[in-house]
Amino acid sequence: MAEKKSTPAAKKPTASGKAAAPAKAPVAKKAAAKPATAAKKATVKSAPVAKKTAAPKAAAKGKRTGPTPEERYRMIAEAAYYIAEQRGFAPGDAAKDWRDAEAQIASQVGK
């Protein structure tokens, strides 16, 4: 003789003809966590951290702190242009404009 397996209760249709949702089981509330007392808390002291040296970060990693040669050249060229513009692009000594621009950039950037 074969035994019948129990199946969940069938949904009964409501007055609108749709099946009613099965009732949910009540959910038990979790107990509130009790705060730990001072005696139970574990205290962990961290070891002292060594101080870092005062060397600049970029210099310490071997990185360049100033502009690259290409950037420096571009800065000088732009400064020379503005020097020539100040004198109204009148014919003059372009090499002097360049030297003045180099001096101006060197004083601003260094080197």
N, C-alpha and C positions, 0 to 999 in steps of 0.2 A: 504494500500500500504506500502510495506517495504522500509525503507530508506537504501541506501547503505552507509556503513562506509567507510571513506576515508582510503586508504592503502598507505604505503610509495611507492614512485616511484620505479618501477621495474628496476632492473639493465639491462642495454642494453649490448648485447655482443659486444666485440671489434673485430678488424680484425683477431685476433688470435683465436677467438671463446670463449674466457673466458670473464666472466662478469666483467665489470669495477667496481672498488670500489666507493661507493657513496662519494660525496664531503663532506668534513668536514666543519662545521660551523666555521667562524672565532672566535678566542678566544680574548676576550678583555684583554688588559694589565692592571695589577693592578697599581694603583698610588703608587709612591714611598712614603714610610713612612717618614714624616717630623720629624727631630730630635726635641726632647723636649727642650724648652729653660730652662735656669737656674731657672727662676721664677716658672716654672711649675713642676720642679722636686721636689719630696718630699724627705726631708732629715730625715733619721731615725738614731738616736744615740743609740748605744747599751749600756746596763747597764754595769758597771764595774764588772769584773769577780773576784771572790775571789781566792787568791793564795792557792795552795795546800800545804800541809805540806811536810817537807823534808824527811819523812820516806820512806825507800825503798819500791818499789811496791810489791815485793814478800813478805816482812815481814808484810806489811799492810794488805795483803789478807790472811795471815796465812799460806803461802806456805813456804816450806823448801828452804833455800838458798844454802845449801851444798849438797854433795852426800848422797844418801840413805845409810843405813847400809850395804846393799848388795853390792852397788857400792864401798863403802869404803873397804870392805873385799876383793873384787876382785882387787882393786888397790894395796892393801898391798900384796896380794899373788903374783901379777905380779912383784912388786918391789923386793920382797924376791927372786923370781926366778932370776932376773937380778943380784942381789947381789951374789947369789950362782954361777951364770955363771961367774962373774968377778973373783972369786977365783978358777975357773976351775972345779967346781962341786966336789972338793976334799972333802973327809969326814971331817965333821966339826960340828959345833953347829948350827943346823937348827933353834933352838929357838932364837939364837942370830941374825941370818939372818932375822927372822920374827920381832924381836924387832927393829932392825935397819930400816927395811922397814916401820914399824909403825911410827917411829920417822920421817922418810923422808916424808911420806904422811902427817903426822900431820903438819909438817912445811910448806908444799905446800898448803894444803887445809885449815888448821886451826883445832882447837879443841884439 
